[in-house]
Amino acid sequence: MDFKKLKQLRRERGLTQSQFAKLLGVSSSAVGMYEQGRRRPVGDILARMASVLHCSTDELLGVKQPKEVDDMIDSFARTLEKQPGLMYNGAPLSASDREKLVNAIRIAAAISSGKRKNGGTQ
């Protein structure tokens, strides 16, 4: 299991160990042991972790798969959601502003992808 990933995803969701434990139906100390690699979650707990963290069990287990740009953008979007007081040019970003930023990145990725499919030019 990728213990660092578990902790990273929990933090990205803005969850404390205690909050995460309640959602999983385990003790806070169990979550701490999972994150330290001193204990391994059983199947149903692993599935609940993936559900709560909005990821796959493969991701929690550290199964390496080719990264998709959309996955990276989704991760960035989750991080943006959890950043309190985020500002751009001195002005706070609203939820709508954050969504627009993520959408702009998705559009840029789509344009870039289209360029590669057409031999690098448009």
C-alpha positions as semicolon CSV with decimal commas, in nm:
position;residue;x (nm);y (nm);z (nm)
1;M;0,000;0,000;0,000
2;D;0,120;0,353;-0,078
3;F;0,103;0,498;0,273
4;K;0,228;0,842;0,170
5;K;-0,047;0,858;-0,093
6;L;-0,312;0,773;0,166
7;K;-0,203;1,061;0,387
8;Q;-0,171;1,297;0,088
9;L;-0,521;1,221;-0,039
10;R;-0,671;1,254;0,309
11;R;-0,510;1,594;0,348
12;E;-0,617;1,703;-0,002
13;R;-0,975;1,634;0,105
14;G;-0,922;1,851;0,412
15;L;-0,985;1,563;0,650
16;T;-0,822;1,509;0,986
17;Q;-0,733;1,156;1,088
18;S;-1,027;1,164;1,327
19;Q;-1,275;1,275;1,060
20;F;-1,141;1,017;0,816
21;A;-1,166;0,746;1,081
22;K;-1,532;0,829;1,148
23;L;-1,612;0,808;0,777
24;L;-1,439;0,469;0,758
25;G;-1,586;0,334;1,082
26;V;-1,245;0,274;1,241
27;S;-1,047;0,437;1,521
28;S;-0,818;0,737;1,471
29;S;-0,526;0,523;1,581
30;A;-0,607;0,272;1,304
31;V;-0,586;0,553;1,046
32;G;-0,254;0,662;1,196
33;M;-0,121;0,308;1,170
34;Y;-0,241;0,279;0,808
35;E;-0,060;0,602;0,722
36;Q;0,259;0,483;0,894
37;G;0,250;0,142;0,728
38;R;0,219;-0,037;1,062
39;R;-0,118;-0,181;0,969
40;R;-0,282;-0,280;0,640
41;P;-0,651;-0,219;0,573
42;V;-0,866;-0,519;0,484
43;G;-1,070;-0,525;0,163
44;D;-1,385;-0,351;0,282
45;I;-1,190;-0,076;0,459
46;L;-0,972;-0,027;0,150
47;A;-1,285;0,006;-0,065
48;R;-1,433;0,261;0,180
49;M;-1,105;0,456;0,176
50;A;-1,117;0,476;-0,202
51;S;-1,480;0,588;-0,193
52;V;-1,422;0,856;0,071
53;L;-1,104;0,981;-0,101
54;H;-1,257;0,969;-0,451
55;C;-0,980;0,755;-0,592
56;S;-0,926;0,396;-0,701
57;T;-0,804;0,115;-0,481
58;D;-0,521;0,077;-0,734
59;E;-0,411;0,431;-0,651
60;L;-0,414;0,354;-0,278
61;L;-0,224;0,030;-0,337
62;G;0,040;0,210;-0,542
63;V;-0,034;0,030;-0,867
64;K;0,146;0,235;-1,129
65;Q;-0,062;0,328;-1,430
66;P;0,004;0,579;-1,703
67;K;-0,102;0,923;-1,585
68;E;-0,382;1,089;-1,774
69;V;-0,386;1,467;-1,795
70;D;-0,749;1,464;-1,677
71;D;-0,643;1,280;-1,361
72;M;-0,380;1,543;-1,290
73;I;-0,630;1,823;-1,352
74;D;-0,879;1,652;-1,118
75;S;-0,611;1,632;-0,850
76;F;-0,530;2,001;-0,900
77;A;-0,902;2,087;-0,877
78;R;-0,933;1,896;-0,547
79;T;-0,633;2,083;-0,412
80;L;-0,782;2,418;-0,516
81;E;-1,109;2,336;-0,338
82;K;-0,925;2,285;-0,009
83;Q;-0,711;2,600;-0,016
84;P;-0,864;2,862;0,214
85;G;-0,809;3,225;0,124
86;L;-0,662;3,151;-0,219
87;M;-0,593;3,476;-0,406
88;Y;-0,499;3,586;-0,756
89;N;-0,349;3,932;-0,809
90;G;-0,448;4,025;-0,454
91;A;-0,815;3,933;-0,493
92;P;-0,974;3,625;-0,333
93;L;-1,082;3,348;-0,568
94;S;-1,446;3,246;-0,536
95;A;-1,565;2,890;-0,598
96;S;-1,676;3,009;-0,942
97;D;-1,328;3,154;-1,011
98;R;-1,167;2,824;-0,911
99;E;-1,400;2,634;-1,140
100;K;-1,320;2,870;-1,428
101;L;-0,948;2,817;-1,368
102;V;-0,985;2,439;-1,381
103;N;-1,199;2,466;-1,695
104;A;-0,938;2,687;-1,862
105;I;-0,674;2,425;-1,788
106;R;-0,898;2,154;-1,934
107;I;-0,948;2,362;-2,250
108;A;-0,573;2,418;-2,282
109;A;-0,512;2,045;-2,244
110;A;-0,773;1,967;-2,509
111;I;-0,616;2,216;-2,750
112;S;-0,272;2,070;-2,684
113;S;-0,403;1,718;-2,733
114;G;-0,564;1,822;-3,063
115;K;-0,232;1,961;-3,184
116;R;-0,054;1,631;-3,117
117;K;-0,323;1,433;-3,296
118;N;-0,286;1,655;-3,603
119;G;0,089;1,614;-3,630
120;G;0,178;1,903;-3,403
121;T;0,019;2,181;-3,607
122;Q;-0,324;2,327;-3,659
